[in-house]
Each structure stands twice: as structure tokens, then as C-alpha cells.
Amino acid sequence: MTCKLYKWNGRFIQGDLISQHKTQALALKRAKKEIEFKFSVKEKGKNETLIWLDGKDHDPVGVIVCKK
């Protein structure tokens, strides 16, 4: 499994690639350092898991994409 952490670049939520990780836990740990977010929502799909990162007003600030 590979997880990629993306930060909102002002136009796209999946805008700037910050880092790649082997586990979701490592990606979340890096997101806490790089992105100021208050809420996270996890969506599981067939081949990928998305973790949406939202700010204090529930505005999107980033996403973690994990593919199996």
C-alpha cells in the first residue's frame, strides 16, 4: 500500500504532492506537521482509501490517497 499526501494549492485539493508513505499512520503524522487541519473524514473504496483533511471551518485543505 502506498499513501500520498496532497495539499490544497489554491485551486485543487489534490494540488501539491507533499510526501509518499507506506502506511496511513505515517501519512497522517506528516499531515499534522505540514497542514493545519482540524477534521478528517475517511472514505473506503474498492482499490483506494481517501482521507479528506478539513480546516476549522470545514474548508478542504488536503487529502491523503492510499492505493492498494
HELIX and SHEET records of a PDB file:
HELIX    1   1 GLN A   24  GLU A   34  1                                  11    
SHEET    1   A 5 ASP A  16  HIS A  21  0                                        
SHEET    2   A 5 THR A   2  LYS A   7 -1                                        
SHEET    3   A 5 PRO A  60  LYS A  67 -1                                        
SHEET    4   A 5 GLU A  48  ASP A  54 -1                                        
SHEET    5   A 5 PHE A  39  LYS A  44 -1                                        
END                                                                             
